[in-house]
């Protein structure tokens, strides 16, 4: 056992817990059960606080798409296991003071930040129990000795499970363990994603934008700002592979293949929006009412309302040409159940 007290599991090795705990029970599709809570539509029951009630409490962090996928994945897991799902909503890097309620219809039981931190000390704290180091094929999952994802299944011995971060629950384990413990997770997760419902004022704006879309409208998401100028040079390089030139080439190819193609462009950069509108003129549509705000790496970010509008408008297009390494592009495609293609230089 490593001196750090963590068990290391590579993406190629089979974790012992995967061999012994069996698969997760079949996942319930969001909204499929009579009386089942539905994402974005007033789900979850009363906020019970007794330590002997099986609970799963999450504090999502990061930007819009990261927070949505954390909530969706962990609520899907909680529902399948019979745990109460509860939410700690607080500012973080990539997010300001904006509350979830001003963006989406929901009735999540809430847990204040100080109370959440106390639960982290008294229950199974997943974000402290596991570390993920490295990237791609070199990733390693390091679990603290005596801890493992199998404990989430033990409602009697481990009544309270907490998580704070940006990862989907199924991504906290190596691929072999994931296949064993989460064999039917993806379809339930995607069903949950589609249940997100923006508040009426945002829905009205999305409908107004989508009224101009047609059968040949392609969504384009270009991320700049904090991603383009990320202090981690390796991360910045991944985002920068989706250069303006790469998008120009891909959009030109769409127009050659179908001259009636037009585009809905979503970007966090006013300069980028202007550049693409000059390039494609009337073939590019944007949210002209958007208020651009600075995107500063590792700092809170304001005006998530316009981000939700962009995301759900993208979801109404035929397919999405998305930015490399951006969860925003993928989330929009999942919401719409449409195709997604990463645009990047070779």
Buried (B, 14 or more C-beta within 10 A) or exposed (E): EEEEEBBBBBBEBBBEBBEEBEEBEEBBBBBEEEEEBBBBBEBBEEEEEEEEEBBBBBBBBBBBBBBBBBBBBBBBBBBBBEBBBBBBBBEBBBBBEBEBEEBBBBBBBBBEEEBBBEBBEEBBBBBBBBBBEEEEEEBBBBBBEEBBBBBBBBBEEBBBBBBBBBBBBBBBBBBBBBBBBBEEBEEBBBBBBBBBBBBEEBBEBBEEBBEEBEEBBBBBBBBBBBBBEBEEEEBBEBBBBBBEEBBBEBBEEBBEEEEEBBBBBBBBBEEBBEBBBEBBEEBBBBBEEBEBBEBEBEEEBBBBBBBBBBBBBBBBBBBBBBBBBBBBBBBBBBBBEBEBEBBBEE
